[in-house]
Amino acid sequence: MPLFLADRIHHLAYDPGITPSDGGLPGLSVLKNVVNSINLFGIVAVVGALAVSLGVWAWGHHSGGHQAEANGKKGAVVAAGAALGLGAANGIVQFFSALGEQVE
């Protein structure tokens, strides 16, 4: 009986049995603290970028500088997107990690 391509691929598949576990390596808590600090630094930087962008937007609007106004708007949108990404980073990783665990 001939083997179909799907059967051949199934026979070639190998499960390495790797799963994430806490406490496997020393320094995991230090690494978590470093990543948390980087995330906080990014959020503080985004607050500054948003403040500057809103200032440029207002200055461009009131001075008639359409290019400055457009750049201020773009900066505000980018800063808001960065804040969304930084705030949701943990949830995004958890979502895709859980989704990846369902793949067989």
C-alpha positions as CSV (number, residue, x, y, z in Angstrom):
1,M,0.0,0.0,0.0
2,P,1.5,3.4,-1.0
3,L,2.2,6.0,1.6
4,F,0.7,9.4,1.0
5,L,2.7,12.6,1.5
6,A,0.9,13.4,4.7
7,D,1.8,10.0,6.1
8,R,5.4,10.4,5.1
9,I,5.6,13.8,6.9
10,H,3.9,12.3,10.0
11,H,6.6,9.6,10.0
12,L,9.4,12.2,9.7
13,A,8.1,14.3,12.6
14,Y,10.1,14.1,15.8
15,D,8.9,15.4,19.2
16,P,12.0,16.7,21.1
17,G,9.9,16.9,24.3
18,I,11.0,20.5,25.2
19,T,8.7,22.5,27.5
20,P,9.5,25.8,29.3
21,S,10.0,25.3,33.1
22,D,10.8,27.7,35.9
23,G,14.0,27.3,37.8
24,G,15.9,25.5,35.1
25,L,18.8,27.9,35.0
26,P,20.3,30.2,37.7
27,G,19.6,33.9,37.3
28,L,16.1,33.7,36.0
29,S,14.8,36.1,38.6
30,V,17.6,38.6,37.7
31,L,16.8,38.3,34.0
32,K,13.1,39.0,34.8
33,N,14.0,42.1,36.7
34,V,16.3,43.3,33.9
35,V,13.5,42.8,31.3
36,N,11.0,44.5,33.6
37,S,13.3,47.4,34.0
38,I,13.8,47.7,30.2
39,N,10.1,47.7,29.8
40,L,9.7,50.5,32.4
41,F,12.5,52.5,30.7
42,G,10.7,52.1,27.4
43,I,7.4,53.3,28.8
44,V,9.0,56.3,30.4
45,A,10.7,57.1,27.1
46,V,7.4,56.8,25.3
47,V,5.8,59.3,27.7
48,G,8.6,61.8,26.8
49,A,8.2,61.1,23.1
50,L,4.5,61.6,23.3
51,A,4.9,64.9,25.2
52,V,7.4,66.2,22.6
53,S,5.2,65.0,19.7
54,L,2.1,66.7,21.1
55,G,4.2,69.9,21.6
56,V,5.4,69.8,18.0
57,W,1.8,69.1,16.9
58,A,0.5,72.1,18.8
59,W,3.4,74.4,17.7
60,G,2.9,73.4,14.1
61,H,-0.8,74.0,14.3
62,H,-0.6,77.4,15.9
63,S,2.4,78.6,13.7
64,G,0.9,77.4,10.4
65,G,3.7,74.9,9.9
66,H,1.9,72.1,8.2
67,Q,4.9,69.9,8.0
68,A,5.6,70.2,11.8
69,E,1.9,69.6,12.5
70,A,2.0,66.4,10.4
71,N,5.2,65.2,12.1
72,G,3.7,65.9,15.5
73,K,0.7,63.8,14.6
74,K,2.8,61.0,13.3
75,G,4.9,61.1,16.4
76,A,1.9,61.0,18.7
77,V,0.5,58.0,16.8
78,V,3.8,56.1,16.9
79,A,4.2,56.9,20.6
80,A,0.7,55.7,21.3
81,G,1.4,52.5,19.4
82,A,4.7,51.9,21.2
83,A,2.9,52.4,24.6
84,L,0.3,49.8,23.5
85,G,3.0,47.4,22.5
86,L,5.0,47.8,25.6
87,G,2.0,47.5,27.9
88,A,0.6,44.5,26.0
89,A,4.0,42.7,25.5
90,N,3.5,40.2,28.3
91,G,-0.1,39.4,27.2
92,I,1.0,39.0,23.5
93,V,3.7,36.6,24.4
94,Q,1.4,34.6,26.7
95,F,-1.2,34.4,23.9
96,F,1.1,33.2,21.2
97,S,2.9,30.8,23.6
98,A,-0.4,29.2,24.6
99,L,-1.3,29.1,20.9
100,G,2.0,27.5,20.1
101,E,1.4,24.8,22.7
102,Q,-1.7,23.7,20.9
103,V,0.2,22.9,17.7
104,E,0.8,19.2,17.2
